[in-house]
């Protein structure tokens, strides 16, 4: 009973925080803590989406973790990791950005290995090793930028970095970007995500593919719009190339996945590519900010919806395991279809509107080639999502290839969610 109370308290905190953030969003932009934290539309939207997403993940974890001896620790770790993502979204100082990175990372490592089984331990270890390496690189980048810009505050860096050594600025920018792309799970910091998602509990996988990404992308947008807006280091072109690499490599890898969690992990990597498009044109196009914020909210809701279906069928791990789902659990099949088509960006879903805004921002910002590549990747992604949808509506028994207990959709559907 005590664990349930902790879970309900965590839900109440997230819900109250999201409501408070929505109320405060109507106020004028301001700063706090001597200008190191910004309270503006980017922060407000990120707070609402992060807290709302954490609330949904907490609800998803109530059932599967019921009776777990460390259930209350799970909810506390979720709250701490979400707090780190909130700090990332509003950080306007490199030192606060580093602290937020650590706060968002350390609880996530523990969550990845929360089950203490072999897959979870492997997932946590890989996640930690990659995070530690790229975290050190990010701290090195912050040190270089601090030296080049003679300070850590974003407004100061905006005026000082254009006058600093181009080599120092470029080196610091690349190193900082490596760490932030680890949190966002974009190329080249993406390779930890599939193993972490496959090895961790389903609610944790839902969290890792959603909440840290929101904070990291909001932080990247703020970096692009303020300190790096006037630097000669080629930031827009670099981000555009990484955007193209993320969406393309994520989609190509997803084509060959049969494990549904790995498919969603590579899908999340490809989504980072689309979300980096407005970051590439930050400060150059007025549509960039609303496009990013709307897409983040739409993606979070859609991705968590897909993972909710995965949580409802804990014994089903492969695409073939979902065969016949529509016959036995029609509501789940319809929900899964809506969410997967939403991740593609088919009309009239929210992600479709988000992609329209993102494509428009890229075109107006001078990256027409990136918009064309994103459209091609969007069309291509439909095929691997259909590989999941088709078995769910197929007639016939499951092939029985699911991981874990091997249950197909008809049997696994009866498992505890």
C-alpha positions in Angstrom: 0.0 0.0 0.0 2.9 2.4 0.8 4.3 1.9 -2.7 1.0 2.8 -4.3 0.8 5.9 -2.2 4.2 7.0 -3.4 3.1 6.3 -7.0 -0.1 8.3 -6.5 1.9 11.1 -4.9 4.3 11.2 -7.8 1.3 11.4 -10.2 -0.1 14.3 -8.2 3.2 16.1 -8.2 3.5 15.8 -12.0 -0.1 16.8 -12.6 0.1 19.8 -10.3 3.4 20.8 -11.8 2.0 20.6 -15.4 -1.0 22.7 -14.4 1.2 25.3 -12.7 3.5 25.4 -15.7 0.5 26.0 -18.0 -0.7 28.9 -15.8 2.8 30.4 -15.6 3.2 30.1 -19.4 0.9 33.1 -19.9 3.4 35.4 -18.1 6.1 37.5 -19.7 9.5 35.9 -20.4 11.9 36.3 -17.5 15.1 34.9 -16.0 16.0 33.5 -12.6 19.1 32.7 -10.6 21.1 35.6 -11.9 20.0 35.0 -15.4 21.2 31.4 -15.6 17.7 29.9 -16.0 15.2 31.2 -18.6 11.4 31.3 -18.1 10.1 31.7 -21.6 7.9 29.8 -24.1 10.5 27.2 -24.7 10.9 26.4 -21.0 7.1 26.6 -20.4 6.3 24.2 -23.1 9.1 21.8 -22.2 7.9 21.8 -18.5 4.3 20.9 -19.5 5.4 18.2 -21.9 8.0 16.7 -19.6 5.8 16.7 -16.6 2.8 15.3 -18.6 5.1 12.6 -20.0 6.4 11.7 -16.6 2.9 11.4 -15.3 2.0 9.0 -18.1 5.1 6.9 -17.5 4.3 6.8 -13.8 0.8 5.5 -14.6 2.3 2.9 -16.9 4.6 1.7 -14.2 2.0 1.3 -11.5 0.8 -2.1 -12.8 4.0 -3.8 -13.9 5.9 -2.8 -10.8 3.1 -3.6 -8.3 4.6 -5.6 -5.5 8.2 -4.8 -6.5 10.3 -4.3 -3.3 11.8 -1.1 -4.8 8.7 0.3 -6.4 8.9 3.6 -4.5 12.5 4.1 -5.7 11.3 3.8 -9.3 9.0 6.8 -8.9 11.6 8.9 -7.1 14.2 8.2 -9.8 11.6 9.2 -12.5 11.1 12.5 -10.7 14.8 13.2 -10.4 15.5 12.4 -14.1 12.5 14.6 -15.1 13.9 17.4 -12.9 17.2 17.1 -14.8 15.3 17.4 -18.1 13.5 20.4 -16.9 16.8 22.1 -16.0 18.2 21.2 -19.4 15.3 22.9 -21.1 15.7 26.2 -19.2 19.4 26.4 -18.7 20.9 29.6 -19.9 24.4 29.1 -18.5 26.9 26.4 -19.4 27.6 25.5 -15.8 23.9 25.0 -15.1 23.7 23.0 -18.3 26.4 20.6 -17.1 24.7 20.2 -13.7 21.4 19.5 -15.5 23.0 16.9 -17.8 24.3 15.0 -14.7 21.0 15.2 -12.9 19.1 13.9 -16.0 21.7 11.1 -16.6 22.5 9.4 -13.3 18.9 8.5 -12.3 18.4 7.2 -15.9 21.3 4.9 -15.6 19.8 3.4 -12.5 16.3 3.1 -14.1 17.8 1.2 -17.1 19.1 -1.5 -14.8 16.2 -1.3 -12.3 15.1 -4.9 -12.8 18.6 -6.2 -11.9 18.4 -9.1 -14.5 21.0 -9.8 -17.1 19.4 -7.7 -20.0 18.8 -4.8 -17.6 22.3 -4.9 -16.2 23.8 -5.0 -19.7 21.5 -2.1 -20.8 22.5 0.0 -17.8 26.2 -0.7 -18.3 26.2 0.3 -22.0 24.1 3.3 -21.2 26.5 4.4 -18.5 29.7 3.8 -20.4 28.5 5.8 -23.4 27.1 8.5 -21.2 30.3 8.8 -19.2 32.4 9.1 -22.3 30.2 11.7 -24.1 29.7 13.5 -20.8 33.4 14.0 -20.4 33.6 15.3 -24.0 30.7 17.7 -23.2 32.5 19.0 -20.1 35.6 19.5 -22.2 33.6 21.4 -24.7 32.1 23.6 -22.0 35.6 24.3 -20.7 36.8 25.3 -24.1 33.8 27.6 -24.7 34.3 29.1 -21.3 37.8 30.0 -22.1 37.0 31.2 -25.6 34.0 33.3 -24.5 35.4 34.4 -21.1 32.3 33.4 -19.3 29.5 30.8 -19.2 26.3 32.9 -19.5 24.6 32.5 -22.9 24.1 36.3 -23.5 27.8 36.9 -22.8 28.9 34.1 -25.1 26.7 35.5 -27.9 28.8 38.7 -27.8 32.2 37.2 -27.1 32.3 34.0 -29.2 32.2 35.8 -32.6 35.4 37.6 -31.5 37.1 34.5 -30.2 39.4 32.0 -32.0 37.3 30.2 -34.6 39.2 27.0 -33.9 38.5 27.1 -30.2 34.8 27.9 -30.8 34.4 25.1 -33.4 36.1 22.6 -31.1 34.0 23.5 -28.1 30.8 23.5 -30.1 31.5 20.0 -31.5 32.3 18.6 -28.1 29.3 20.2 -26.5 27.0 19.0 -29.3 28.3 15.4 -28.8 27.1 15.4 -25.2 23.7 16.9 -26.0 23.1 14.5 -28.8 23.7 11.7 -26.4 20.8 12.9 -24.3 18.7 13.4 -27.4 19.7 10.0 -28.8 20.7 11.5 -32.1 23.7 10.6 -34.3 26.5 10.2 -33.3 25.4 9.7 -29.7 22.6 7.3 -30.5 24.0 3.8 -30.3 23.2 3.2 -26.7 19.4 3.6 -27.1 18.4 0.3 -28.8 20.1 -1.9 -26.2 18.9 0.3 -23.3 15.3 0.1 -24.6 15.4 -3.6 -25.3 16.9 -4.5 -21.9 15.0 -2.2 -19.6 11.4 -2.4 -18.3 8.8 -1.2 -20.8 7.9 1.9 -18.7 11.6 2.8 -18.4 12.0 2.4 -22.2 9.0 4.7 -22.7 10.7 7.3 -20.5 14.2 7.0 -22.1 12.8 7.6 -25.6 10.8 10.6 -24.6 11.6 12.8 -21.6 15.4 13.2 -21.9 14.9 14.0 -25.6 12.6 16.9 -24.8 15.1 18.5 -22.4 18.0 18.0 -24.7 16.4 19.4 -27.8 15.1 22.4 -25.9 18.6 23.0 -24.7 20.0 22.6 -28.2 17.5 25.1 -29.5 18.5 27.6 -26.9 22.2 27.1 -27.6 21.5 27.7 -31.3 19.3 30.7 -30.8 21.6 32.5 -28.2 25.3 31.8 -27.8 25.9 30.2 -31.2 23.6 32.5 -33.3 26.5 34.7 -34.4 29.5 32.3 -34.4 31.3 31.6 -37.7 31.7 27.9 -36.8 29.1 26.6 -39.3 26.6 25.5 -36.6 23.5 25.5 -38.9 25.2 23.3 -41.5 26.6 20.9 -38.9 23.2 20.5 -37.2 21.6 20.0 -40.6 24.0 17.2 -41.5 23.5 15.5 -38.1 19.7 15.8 -38.6 20.0 14.1 -42.0 22.2 11.4 -40.5 19.8 10.7 -37.6 16.7 10.4 -39.6 18.3 8.3 -42.3 20.3 5.9 -40.1 17.4 5.5 -37.7 15.0 4.6 -40.5 17.5 2.2 -42.2 18.2 0.3 -39.0 14.4 0.1 -38.1 13.7 -1.8 -41.4 15.6 -4.8 -40.1 14.2 -5.0 -36.6 11.8 -7.7 -35.4 11.8 -6.8 -31.7 9.2 -4.1 -31.2 11.2 -2.3 -28.6 14.3 -2.0 -30.8 12.0 -0.9 -33.6 10.6 1.9 -31.4 14.2 2.8 -30.3 15.4 3.3 -33.9 12.2 5.1 -34.6 13.1 7.5 -31.8 16.5 8.1 -33.3 14.9 8.9 -36.6 12.5 11.3 -34.9 15.5 13.2 -33.5 16.5 13.9 -37.1 13.2 15.7 -37.8 13.4 17.6 -34.4 16.9 18.8 -35.2 15.6 20.6 -38.4 14.2 23.6 -36.5 17.3 23.6 -34.3 19.4 24.1 -37.5 17.4 27.2 -38.4 17.0 28.7 -34.9 17.4 32.4 -35.0 17.1 32.4 -38.8 13.4 31.7 -39.2 10.5 32.7 -37.0 8.7 29.4 -37.5 11.5 27.3 -35.9 10.5 27.7 -32.3 6.8 26.9 -32.6 7.6 24.1 -35.0 10.0 22.5 -32.5 7.7 22.9 -29.5 4.6 21.6 -31.3 6.5 18.6 -32.7 8.0 17.8 -29.3 4.5 17.7 -27.7 3.0 15.6 -30.5 5.9 13.2 -30.6 5.8 12.7 -26.8 2.1 11.8 -26.8 2.3 9.5 -29.8 5.4 7.7 -28.7 4.1 7.1 -25.2 0.8 5.8 -26.7 2.8 3.2 -28.7 4.7 2.2 -25.5 1.5 1.9 -23.6 0.4 -0.9 -25.9 3.8 -2.5 -25.4 3.3 -2.3 -21.6 -0.2 -3.8 -22.0 1.4 -6.9 -23.6 4.4 -7.6 -21.5 4.9 -11.1 -22.9 5.0 -10.1 -26.5 8.4 -8.9 -27.8 8.4 -9.5 -31.6 6.3 -8.3 -34.6 4.9 -11.8 -35.2 3.8 -12.0 -31.6 1.2 -9.3 -32.4 -0.5 -11.5 -35.0 -4.3 -11.6 -34.4 -4.3 -8.7 -31.9 -7.2 -7.0 -33.6 -9.4 -10.1 -33.1 -8.6 -10.6 -29.4 -7.9 -7.0 -28.2 -9.4 -4.6 -30.9 -9.0 -1.5 -28.8 -5.3 -2.1 -28.4 -4.9 -2.8 -32.1 -6.6 0.4 -33.1 -4.6 2.4 -30.5 -1.4 0.9 -31.8 -2.3 1.7 -35.4 -3.2 5.3 -34.6 0.1 5.8 -32.7 2.3 4.2 -35.3 0.7 6.1 -38.2 1.1 9.2 -36.0 4.8 8.5 -35.7 4.9 8.4 -39.5 3.1 11.7 -39.7 0.0 10.7 -41.6 -2.9 13.2 -41.6 -4.8 14.1 -39.6 -2.5 13.2 -36.7 -0.7 15.8 -34.6 2.8 14.7 -35.8 1.6 15.4 -39.4 1.0 19.1 -38.4 4.3 19.2 -36.6 6.1 17.9 -39.6 4.5 20.4 -41.9 5.8 23.2 -39.6 9.2 21.6 -39.3 9.5 21.2 -43.1 8.3 24.8 -43.6 10.9 26.1 -41.1 13.7 24.2 -42.9 12.6 25.5 -46.3 12.4 29.1 -45.1 15.8 28.7 -43.4 17.6 27.8 -46.6 17.7 24.0 -46.1 15.5 22.8 -49.0 17.6 19.7 -49.5 17.0 18.7 -45.9 13.3 19.1 -46.3 13.3 16.9 -49.4 15.4 14.2 -47.5 13.0 14.4 -44.5 10.0 13.9 -46.8 11.7 10.8 -48.4 12.5 9.4 -45.0 8.9 10.0 -43.8 7.6 8.0 -46.7 10.1 5.2 -46.2 9.3 5.0 -42.5 5.7 4.0 -43.3 6.9 0.5 -44.5 8.5 -0.6 -41.2 5.6 0.6 -39.2 3.3 -1.4 -41.5 5.4 -4.4 -40.7 4.0 -4.1 -37.2 0.5 -3.1 -38.1 -0.1 -5.8 -40.6 0.3 -8.8 -38.3 -2.0 -7.2 -35.7 -4.9 -7.3 -38.2 -3.8 -10.6 -39.8 -6.0 -13.7 -39.5 -4.3 -16.7 -37.9 -2.5 -17.7 -34.7 0.7 -16.1 -33.5 3.9 -17.7 -34.7 5.0 -17.9 -31.1 8.3 -16.1 -31.6 7.9 -13.6 -28.8 10.8 -13.1 -26.4 10.3 -13.9 -22.7 7.5 -16.4 -22.3 6.9 -16.8 -26.0 3.3 -15.8 -25.8 1.6 -14.4 -28.8 -0.9 -11.5 -28.8 -3.9 -13.6 -27.8 -2.1 -15.2 -24.8 0.2 -12.3 -24.0 -2.8 -9.9 -23.9 -3.9 -11.5 -20.8 -0.6 -10.7 -19.0 -0.4 -8.1 -16.3 0.2 -4.6 -17.8 
